[in-house]
């Protein structure tokens, strides 16, 4: 009896280890918190010193430090050029006049000190806010760089890295962690692309061989009717498997961002899709209405044609039995090109719209079980639209059917 090979051990789970250990004295590490504390604490200290110096100088100026006294004694009498003192009056009246004069001078000095101190505070506040804004921008500039690189990575390719230079602070640690994550994502996407290529070859070849063998068998006129019927059933099943494989591979490829873009006219793409689906529409008695206007976008023509073909085929297949129609139109709007496919058909509840875009989902069913397709048409259309930076929206049509709107940036 043949020996059964032992089961392969599961690969170890990937782990991530930090690149650097904690320093022996973490409080000496130039972190963002310490730098901002020193920066704003130093700014507050400098502003306080400046404000104190200004107030001191203003107080000295208001009190006339170093100037002559406002009173003079001449010929045994007290005179003043500032205060109005009575020449001949009793001691009490003279002292009250001097007290009033001194209090008035003090009030003027306090008012002058308050007004100039407020002006100095406003000026220092403006300078402090401007300096703080500039310093905060300088400290947080690496964060802006990280954001820009992340946006470029999400929009183009995974080969970009931040490679942030500078002190070993929280932002440097965030940058290094993000670079490590990008390395892992790039390896994962490379492995996925390699898997898609291998699966494309390994799955298509046996299906193509099976189709060829079945077609050769069906071409034999001496085959019994039972075998002929069995061969047709197997051929239909094989064709369905081929469609499923093609749809899955296209769905996997279209999930990535389109890097190489060329000018593509949605009107031409929609026209080809209508021509391919016209025979099926005539067989089902569905009228095709076409209103195409030039709408050029940057993208992949094959994938965009697949969007149009999937939408048109779904509109034809999921239609009413009599007096059905499918309308296909393109238009160019400010900043975007739009492909619209609407049709008559069964009433679609609004809460079922999102389920239609899930793989292998149909209206009120979860798995494929009919001859209308493999359940990947709308999933592929949404994936391709996202890969081109656009989106696809489905809306229930009054009276039954759907209105599918694909918007792509120009």
C-alpha positions as CSV (number, residue, x, y, z in Angstrom):
1,X,0.0,0.0,0.0
2,X,1.4,3.4,-0.9
3,X,2.9,5.5,1.8
4,X,1.2,8.7,2.6
5,X,3.6,11.6,2.9
6,X,3.4,13.5,6.2
7,X,1.5,16.8,6.1
8,X,3.6,19.9,5.5
9,X,4.2,22.0,8.6
10,X,2.5,25.4,8.5
11,X,4.8,28.3,7.8
12,X,5.7,30.4,10.9
13,X,3.6,33.5,11.4
14,X,5.4,36.6,10.3
15,X,6.6,38.7,13.2
16,X,7.8,42.3,13.4
17,X,10.7,43.3,15.6
18,X,11.5,46.9,16.3
19,X,14.6,48.0,14.5
20,X,16.1,49.8,17.5
21,X,16.0,49.2,21.2
22,X,15.1,51.7,23.8
23,X,18.0,54.0,24.7
24,X,19.4,53.5,28.2
25,X,18.3,57.0,29.3
26,X,14.9,57.6,27.6
27,X,14.6,61.1,29.2
28,X,17.7,62.2,27.2
29,X,16.1,61.2,23.9
30,X,15.3,64.4,21.8
31,X,11.6,63.6,21.5
32,X,9.0,65.9,20.0
33,X,7.6,66.5,23.5
34,X,10.9,67.6,24.9
35,X,11.7,69.7,21.8
36,X,8.3,71.4,21.9
37,X,8.6,71.9,25.7
38,X,12.0,73.6,25.3
39,X,10.9,75.6,22.4
40,X,7.7,77.0,23.8
41,X,9.1,77.3,27.3
42,X,12.0,79.2,26.0
43,X,9.7,81.4,23.9
44,X,7.6,82.1,27.0
45,X,10.7,82.9,29.1
46,X,12.0,85.3,26.4
47,X,8.6,87.0,26.0
48,X,8.3,87.4,29.8
49,X,11.8,89.0,30.0
50,X,11.0,91.3,27.2
51,X,7.6,92.3,28.6
52,X,9.1,92.9,32.0
53,X,11.9,95.0,30.6
54,X,9.5,97.1,28.5
55,X,7.2,97.6,31.5
56,X,10.1,98.6,33.7
57,X,11.3,101.2,31.1
58,X,7.7,102.5,30.7
59,X,7.3,102.8,34.4
60,X,10.6,104.6,34.7
61,X,9.5,107.0,31.9
62,X,6.1,107.5,33.5
63,X,7.5,108.2,36.9
64,X,10.1,110.7,35.4
65,X,13.0,108.9,37.1
66,X,16.0,111.2,37.1
67,X,14.0,114.3,36.4
68,X,13.5,117.3,38.7
69,X,10.8,117.4,41.3
70,X,7.6,119.2,40.4
71,X,7.9,121.5,43.5
72,X,10.5,124.2,44.2
73,X,11.1,126.3,47.3
74,X,11.9,129.9,46.5
75,X,12.0,132.8,48.9
76,X,10.5,130.7,51.6
77,X,7.5,129.7,49.4
78,X,6.7,126.4,47.6
79,X,6.0,126.9,43.9
80,X,5.3,124.5,41.0
81,X,5.1,124.8,37.2
82,X,2.8,121.8,37.0
83,X,0.3,122.2,39.8
84,X,-1.8,125.3,40.7
85,X,-0.9,126.0,44.3
86,X,-2.5,128.9,46.2
87,X,-0.1,131.7,47.1
88,X,-1.6,132.6,50.4
89,X,-3.6,129.9,52.1
90,X,-3.7,128.0,55.3
91,X,-1.5,125.0,55.8
92,X,-4.4,122.6,55.4
93,X,-5.6,124.1,52.1
94,X,-2.0,124.2,50.8
95,X,-1.4,120.5,51.7
96,X,-4.7,119.4,50.1
97,X,-3.7,121.2,46.9
98,X,-0.3,119.5,46.9
99,X,-2.0,116.1,47.6
100,X,-4.4,116.6,44.7
101,X,-1.6,117.5,42.4
102,X,0.5,114.5,43.4
103,X,-2.5,112.1,43.0
104,X,-3.2,113.5,39.6
105,X,0.4,113.0,38.5
106,X,0.3,109.4,39.8
107,X,-3.0,108.7,37.9
108,X,-1.5,110.1,34.7
109,X,1.6,107.9,35.2
110,X,-0.5,104.8,35.8
111,X,-2.7,105.5,32.7
112,X,0.3,106.0,30.5
113,X,1.9,102.8,31.9
114,X,-1.3,100.8,31.3
115,X,-1.8,102.0,27.7
116,X,1.8,101.5,26.7
117,X,1.9,98.1,28.4
118,X,-1.1,96.9,26.5
119,X,0.5,98.1,23.2
120,X,3.7,96.2,24.2
121,X,1.7,93.1,25.0
122,X,-0.2,93.2,21.7
123,X,3.1,93.6,19.8
124,X,4.8,90.8,21.7
125,X,1.7,88.5,21.2
126,X,1.8,89.0,17.4
127,X,5.6,88.3,17.4
128,X,5.1,85.3,19.6
129,X,2.3,83.8,17.5
130,X,4.2,84.4,14.3
131,X,7.4,82.8,15.7
132,X,5.4,79.9,17.2
133,X,3.7,79.3,13.9
134,X,7.0,79.3,12.1
135,X,8.7,77.0,14.7
136,X,5.7,74.6,14.8
137,X,5.8,74.4,11.0
138,X,9.5,73.6,11.1
139,X,9.1,71.0,13.8
140,X,6.1,69.3,12.1
141,X,7.4,69.6,8.6
142,X,8.5,65.9,8.6
143,X,4.9,65.0,9.3
144,X,3.9,66.8,6.1
145,X,6.5,64.9,4.2
146,X,5.2,61.6,5.6
147,X,1.7,62.5,4.5
148,X,2.8,63.5,1.0
149,X,4.8,60.3,0.5
150,X,1.9,58.2,1.8
151,X,-0.5,59.9,-0.6
152,X,1.9,59.2,-3.5
153,X,2.3,55.6,-2.4
154,X,-1.4,55.1,-2.3
155,X,-1.9,56.8,-5.7
156,X,1.0,55.3,-7.7
157,X,3.3,52.6,-6.6
158,X,4.7,51.0,-3.5
159,X,8.4,51.5,-4.3
160,X,8.6,54.9,-2.7
161,X,10.1,55.3,0.8
162,X,10.1,58.2,3.2
163,X,13.7,57.7,4.5
164,X,13.3,60.6,6.9
165,X,16.5,62.1,8.3
166,X,16.9,64.0,11.5
167,X,16.8,63.3,15.2
168,X,15.6,60.0,16.6
169,X,12.2,61.3,17.7
170,X,8.6,60.1,17.4
171,X,8.4,61.3,13.7
172,X,11.5,59.4,12.8
173,X,10.1,56.3,14.5
174,X,6.8,56.7,12.6
175,X,8.7,57.2,9.3
176,X,10.8,54.0,9.8
177,X,7.7,52.0,10.8
178,X,5.9,53.2,7.7
179,X,8.8,52.3,5.5
180,X,8.9,48.8,7.1
181,X,5.1,48.5,6.4
182,X,5.7,49.5,2.8
183,X,8.4,46.9,2.4
184,X,6.0,44.2,3.6
185,X,3.2,45.5,1.4
186,X,5.4,45.6,-1.6
187,X,6.5,42.0,-1.0
188,X,2.9,41.0,-0.5
189,X,1.7,42.7,-3.8
190,X,4.6,41.2,-5.7
191,X,3.7,37.8,-4.4
192,X,0.1,38.4,-5.4
193,X,1.1,39.4,-8.9
194,X,3.2,36.3,-9.2
195,X,0.4,34.2,-8.0
196,X,-2.0,35.8,-10.4
197,X,0.4,35.0,-13.3
198,X,0.9,31.4,-12.2
199,X,-2.8,30.9,-11.6
200,X,-3.6,32.4,-15.0
201,X,-1.4,29.7,-16.6
202,X,-2.2,26.8,-14.3
203,X,-6.0,27.3,-14.5
204,X,-6.5,28.3,-18.1
205,X,-4.4,25.4,-19.6
206,X,-6.5,22.5,-18.2
207,X,-9.7,24.2,-19.0
208,X,-8.6,24.9,-22.5
209,X,-7.6,21.2,-22.9
210,X,-11.0,20.1,-21.5
211,X,-12.8,22.4,-23.9
212,X,-10.9,21.0,-26.9
213,X,-11.5,17.4,-25.9
214,X,-15.2,18.1,-25.5
215,X,-15.5,19.9,-28.8
216,X,-13.7,17.0,-30.5
217,X,-16.1,14.6,-28.9
218,X,-19.2,16.6,-29.9
219,X,-18.0,16.7,-33.5
220,X,-18.3,13.0,-33.8
221,X,-21.5,12.2,-35.6
222,X,-21.6,8.6,-34.4
223,X,-21.7,9.5,-30.7
224,X,-24.9,8.4,-28.9
225,X,-27.4,11.2,-28.1
226,X,-26.9,10.6,-24.4
227,X,-23.2,11.3,-24.7
228,X,-23.9,14.3,-27.0
229,X,-26.1,15.8,-24.3
230,X,-23.6,15.0,-21.6
231,X,-20.8,16.6,-23.7
232,X,-22.9,19.7,-24.1
233,X,-23.5,19.9,-20.4
234,X,-19.9,19.5,-19.6
235,X,-18.9,22.0,-22.3
236,X,-21.3,24.6,-20.7
237,X,-19.9,23.8,-17.3
238,X,-16.3,24.2,-18.6
239,X,-17.2,27.5,-20.3
240,X,-18.7,28.7,-17.1
241,X,-15.5,27.7,-15.2
242,X,-13.4,29.6,-17.8
243,X,-15.5,32.7,-17.3
244,X,-15.2,32.4,-13.6
245,X,-11.4,32.1,-13.8
246,X,-11.1,35.0,-16.2
247,X,-13.3,37.1,-13.9
248,X,-11.3,36.3,-10.8
249,X,-8.0,37.1,-12.5
250,X,-9.3,40.3,-13.9
251,X,-10.7,41.3,-10.5
252,X,-7.3,40.6,-8.9
253,X,-5.5,42.6,-11.5
254,X,-7.9,45.5,-11.5
255,X,-7.6,46.0,-7.7
256,X,-4.2,47.7,-8.3
257,X,-3.7,51.3,-9.4
258,X,-3.4,51.8,-13.2
259,X,0.2,53.1,-13.7
260,X,0.3,53.2,-17.5
261,X,-2.4,55.4,-18.8
262,X,-3.4,56.4,-22.4
263,X,-6.2,58.5,-23.8
264,X,-9.3,56.5,-24.1
265,X,-12.7,57.7,-25.5
266,X,-15.6,56.4,-23.4
267,X,-17.9,56.8,-26.4
268,X,-15.7,54.4,-28.4
269,X,-15.5,51.9,-25.5
270,X,-19.3,52.0,-25.0
271,X,-19.9,51.6,-28.8
272,X,-17.8,48.4,-28.8
273,X,-19.6,47.1,-25.8
274,X,-23.0,47.7,-27.4
275,X,-21.9,46.0,-30.6
276,X,-20.8,42.9,-28.6
277,X,-24.1,42.7,-26.7
278,X,-26.4,43.6,-29.6
279,X,-26.9,40.0,-30.7
280,X,-28.0,38.9,-27.2
281,X,-30.3,41.9,-26.9
282,X,-32.0,41.1,-30.2
283,X,-32.4,37.5,-29.1
284,X,-34.2,38.6,-25.9
285,X,-36.2,41.4,-27.6
286,X,-34.4,44.2,-25.8
287,X,-34.1,47.6,-27.6
288,X,-30.7,49.2,-27.6
289,X,-30.7,53.0,-27.3
290,X,-27.4,54.7,-27.8
291,X,-26.5,58.4,-27.2
292,X,-22.7,58.8,-27.2
293,X,-20.7,62.0,-26.9
294,X,-16.9,62.2,-27.0
295,X,-15.5,61.8,-23.4
296,X,-11.7,61.2,-23.3
297,X,-10.1,59.9,-20.1
298,X,-6.6,58.7,-19.2
299,X,-6.7,54.9,-18.5
300,X,-6.5,51.4,-19.8
301,X,-8.7,50.8,-22.8
302,X,-9.1,47.0,-22.2
303,X,-10.3,47.5,-18.6
304,X,-12.6,50.4,-19.4
305,X,-14.1,48.3,-22.2
306,X,-14.7,45.6,-19.7
307,X,-16.6,48.0,-17.5
308,X,-18.9,49.0,-20.3
309,X,-19.4,45.4,-21.5
310,X,-20.3,44.2,-18.0
311,X,-22.8,46.9,-17.4
312,X,-24.4,46.5,-20.8
313,X,-24.6,42.7,-20.6
314,X,-26.1,42.9,-17.1
315,X,-28.6,45.5,-18.4
316,X,-29.6,43.1,-21.2
317,X,-29.8,39.9,-19.1
318,X,-31.6,41.4,-16.1
319,X,-34.4,43.0,-18.1
320,X,-38.2,42.5,-18.5
321,X,-39.6,39.9,-20.8
322,X,-41.4,42.3,-23.1
323,X,-40.8,45.8,-24.4
324,X,-37.5,46.1,-22.6
325,X,-34.8,48.6,-23.4
326,X,-31.2,49.5,-22.5
327,X,-29.9,53.0,-22.9
328,X,-26.2,53.7,-23.1
329,X,-24.9,57.3,-23.0
330,X,-21.6,59.1,-22.4
331,X,-21.0,62.8,-21.6
332,X,-18.2,65.1,-20.6
333,X,-18.7,67.1,-17.4
334,X,-16.3,69.6,-15.8
335,X,-13.4,67.5,-14.4
336,X,-14.9,64.1,-15.2
337,X,-16.3,61.8,-17.9
338,X,-19.5,59.9,-17.3
339,X,-20.8,56.6,-18.7
340,X,-24.5,55.9,-18.0
341,X,-26.2,52.6,-18.5
342,X,-29.9,52.4,-17.6
343,X,-32.4,49.7,-18.3
344,X,-35.9,48.4,-17.6
345,X,-36.1,45.4,-15.3
346,X,-37.3,44.1,-12.0
347,X,-37.8,46.6,-9.1
348,X,-34.6,46.8,-7.1
349,X,-34.9,47.9,-3.4
350,X,-32.5,50.7,-2.4
351,X,-31.1,48.6,0.4
352,X,-30.1,45.9,-2.0
353,X,-27.9,48.1,-4.1
354,X,-24.7,47.6,-2.2
355,X,-25.1,43.9,-2.3
356,X,-25.0,43.9,-6.1
357,X,-21.4,44.9,-6.1
358,X,-20.2,42.1,-3.9
359,X,-18.6,39.1,-5.6
360,X,-21.0,36.2,-6.4
361,X,-24.0,38.2,-5.2
362,X,-27.2,38.8,-7.1
363,X,-30.5,40.4,-6.2
364,X,-32.1,38.3,-3.5
365,X,-29.5,35.5,-4.0
366,X,-26.0,35.0,-2.6
367,X,-24.3,32.6,-4.9
368,X,-24.4,32.0,-8.6
369,X,-27.0,29.6,-9.7
370,X,-28.2,30.7,-13.1
371,X,-26.9,30.9,-16.6
372,X,-26.7,34.7,-16.6
373,X,-23.1,35.0,-15.5
374,X,-20.7,34.2,-12.8
375,X,-21.6,37.0,-10.4
376,X,-18.5,39.1,-10.9
377,X,-19.6,41.7,-13.4
378,X,-20.4,44.6,-11.1
379,X,-17.5,43.7,-8.8
380,X,-15.1,43.9,-11.7
381,X,-16.7,47.2,-12.8
382,X,-16.3,48.8,-9.4
383,X,-12.7,47.5,-9.0
384,X,-11.7,48.9,-12.4
385,X,-13.4,52.2,-11.7
386,X,-11.5,52.6,-8.4
387,X,-8.2,51.6,-10.1
388,X,-8.8,54.6,-12.5
389,X,-9.5,57.0,-9.6
390,X,-13.3,57.0,-10.3
391,X,-16.4,55.5,-8.9
392,X,-19.6,53.7,-10.0
393,X,-23.0,54.5,-8.5
394,X,-26.1,52.4,-8.9
395,X,-29.6,54.0,-8.4
396,X,-33.0,52.2,-8.6
397,X,-35.0,53.4,-11.6
398,X,-38.6,54.3,-11.1
399,X,-40.7,51.6,-12.5
400,X,-38.0,48.9,-12.3
401,X,-34.4,48.5,-13.4
402,X,-31.2,50.4,-12.6
403,X,-29.3,53.4,-13.6
404,X,-25.5,52.7,-13.5
405,X,-23.3,55.8,-13.5
406,X,-19.6,55.5,-13.9
407,X,-17.6,58.7,-13.2
408,X,-13.9,58.9,-14.2
409,X,-11.5,61.9,-13.8
410,X,-10.3,63.4,-17.1
